[in-house]
């Protein structure tokens, strides 16, 4: 695992220390890693949402669509 040193203002360092002291994280590194993972997830979701917004419209979602969906779900549950 690589090491990275970061500089934080006192207020942010205190905040990170409070998060660790609260017991949710064992170290400040664990807390920062979790924040980075959450940001990665957020960026992936943003890309998916933008791709969906740019895609052509799909089939309409109406009562027939939901009836077919229920039928397929029921059939799969029995299988």
Protein Blocks (a to p, Z undefined) as FASTA:
>chain_A
ZZddddddfklmmmmmmmmmnopambfklmmmmmmmmmmmmmmmmmmmmmmmmpccdddd
dfklmmmmmmmmmmmmmZZ
